[in-house]
Amino acid sequence: MSGHSKWSTIKRKKEGIDAARGKVFTKIGKEITVAVREGGPDPANNSKLQALILKAKANNVPNDNIDRCIKKALGGGGENYEEVSYEGYGPAGVAVLVTATTDNRNRTSSDVRHIFDKNGGSLGTPGSVNYMFDNKGVIVIEKEPGMDEDEVMMQALEAGAEDVKVTEDVFEVYTAPNDFSAVRENLESAGFAFPSAEKQMIPQNTVAISDPDTLVKVQKLLDMLDDNDDVSEVYHNAELPEEEDED
């Protein structure tokens, strides 16, 4: 994912092989289980679940899979998942935030620490890098033929958005965390569809990496974290030109 947006990561996952897609399904299923147990099965009254359903659909998770996850969580059976967060530094001082959904905190902590250590990084203490990021709602609207950019931006701002970033193929609408649900509903009522809508940790500043070898190390660290079965989200403040170009 780029330092500013995860949209290129979502696109890449959508184009991934079946094995990788299956892993994404499993990860989102864990998150849905936690959301249902915390806030109930009705997306209308559970904003976290509603956002996860959108995330699942953005990653091509079939509706049947989503329904099964919700019903399984309601049944009370299966693993007892919890959400845990980790903070650390990668090569070149890149700040990294990791969110995991796990049924074994010790295993996950050991795995995450090993990945940082193996790739020239270090796991930090709570609060060591979190202050470098802002919690924002990010709603992605895909550009369609005939769309007026100024009109879309105006509608998003009138719906309560803080900012709108226009890229080659999407509008990225940024909101305050508490306004996320209202802005999403307002835009949905206006007829917009979202391939992605979720809360993200957005870096306040990014780190440029000029050395190619260091860039490879940073990318390997991020990829290994993302590939871990328990890790649900990875945020960072590195500038990754090869992914920025995708936007």
N, C-alpha and C positions, 0 to 999 in steps of 0.2 A: 504494500500500500504506500502511497505517497505520504509525505509529511503533512499534507493538508486534507487529503480526502481518501477514503477507502474505495471509491467508485471503481478505480482501475482494478483493484483486487477482486471486487465483486464480478466485474466483467470477465476477469481471468478464470475465476472459479466456475462461472457459467459455461466457459468453453473447455473446462477440464475433462480429464478422462473419467470413466465411470467409477474407478476406485477412489479417486480424489473426491468426486461428487458424493459418494457414499459416506465418506468421512465427514463432509460438511453436514449432511443430513443428520448424522449421529450427534454431532456437536450441538446443532440447533435443537435437536430433540431434548438433550439434557437441559438446555436453557429454558425450553418451554415447560418442562417438568417442574423446575424450580419456580417459574413464574405462576403456574397454575396453583401450586401448593401454597404460595405466598398470597396470591390475590384472587383466586377463583378462576373458573373456566370461561367466564363471559368476557370477551374482548372489549365490549362496550364499557365495562366497569373495571377493566384491568388494562391500563395503558401499556404496561410492560409486555403483557401477552400480545396485545394488539401490534406493538412494534415488532415483536419476534415473528408473528405470523407474516408480516410484510417482509421481514428479512428472509424468512423461509421461502416465500414465493419468489423473491429476487434471486434466490439460489436454486430455483426450479424444484423445490421440494413438493412432491405431490400432495394434494389436499387430503388424501386418505392417510398419508403418513402423519400429517399435522393432527388430524382427528384422533388417530390412534394414540399419539403422544398425550393429548389432553385427557382422553379417557383413561389411559394407564395411570396418569398422575392422580386423577380423581379416585381411582381404585385403591390408592395407598400402597400398592405393591411395588416391587422393584427396588432399585438402589436409592439410598438416602443421599441425594446430591446437595452440595452447598457451593456457594460462590466464594472464591478467594482471589485476592489481588496481590501482585508483586510489582516491585519497582527496582530498576537497576540501570546500569550504564553499559553501553556497548563500546566498541572501538571508536576512537575519535571523540569520545565524550558524548555519544548519542544517548539521549534519554529514552528509556523504554518502559512502558506500562503494559502489564500483562493481566488479563482477567481469565480465570479458569473456573470451570464447573466440574467438581470432582466428588467422588465417593470415598476418597482416601487422601486427606490433606498431606500426610507425610510423604506419600509417593509423589504427589504432584510437586511439592516443594523441592524434593530431592531432584526430580527431573528438570525443573526450571533452573535450579542452581547449576546443575551439570551443564546445561545448554549455554548459560552465560559464561561459565568458566572455560568451556571447551572452545569458545569463539572469541576469547580475548576480552570478555566483559566481566562485570561483577554485579551480583545481586545486592541491592541496597536495603536500607531500613524503610519502614512505612513513612511516607512524607518526603523521602529524599529527592524525588523527581516530580511527584504529583503536582506541585505548585507551578510547574512549568507548562501545564496544560489547562485549558478551559473546557468545562462540560457544556456541550452545545447540542441542540437538536439539529440534525442534518437531513433535509428532505430533498431527494433527487427527482427532478422532472426531466424526462427525455424530450429533446427537441423534435418537433414534428414539422413537416413542410407547411409553410404559410404562417408559422408562429411569429408573432411580433415580439421581439426581445424586450422592448421598452414596456409593452403592455403586460407581459408576464412578470417582469420585475416590479411593476407598479402594483399588480394584484397581490404578489407575495408580500410586499411591504405593507399594503393595506390590510392583509390578513394577520399582520402582527410580527412578521419576520424582522430580524435585526439587520440582515445583509443578504445579498444574492450574488453568487459568483457564476459568471457565464463562461462555459468552456465550449469546445468545438461541438460536442454532441449532447450536453446536458446543462440544466440550470441547477446549481446547488444552493438551496435555501437554508440559511442558518437562523436558528432561533435560540432564545434563552431557554434553559431546561424546563422551567415551569410553564412556558408558553408553547412548548412543542406540540402537545396534543391539540390545543385550540387552533394553532396555525395549520396543522395537518388537516383537521376537520374542515376548516374554512376553505382551504385549497381543494379539498376533495369535493366539497359542495359546489365549487366553481367549475368542476368538471375535469380537474387534473388527475392523472393517474401517476403513481409513484413506483418505480422499480425498486426503490430503497427509501426507507424512512426510519431513522433510529437515532438514539443519543450516542454521541461520540466524544472522545477526549481530543481536542484540537490543540496542537502546540502553539504557544504564544510566539515562539521564534523557532527557526529551523537551523540545522547545522549543515553547512556545505562541506562535502568531502571531495578533495581534489586528487587524492592518491588512489589510483585504480585498485591496488591491492587491498587497501583499507575498505574501499567501497564493497569489494567482494566479500570481505569478512563480515561487514555489517549486514549485507543481504543474506548471508548464510545464517547468521544469528537469528534474524527475523523469520527466515523460512523454517528453520528448525523449531522455533517457538510455535509458529503457525501450524506446523505439521503434528505437533504433540496432540494426542487424543483428548487431553483434558483442557487444553487452552482454547478459549472461545474467542478472545479478542486480543490483538496486539496493536498498541499505539506507539508511535515514536516521532522524533523531531528531525530525522535525517532527510536531506534532500536526495532523492533517488532519480536522477535525470532520465534513466531508461524507462521509468514508470510515469514520470511527469509528462513525457512525450505522448503517452497514451491518451491523456486527457484532452 
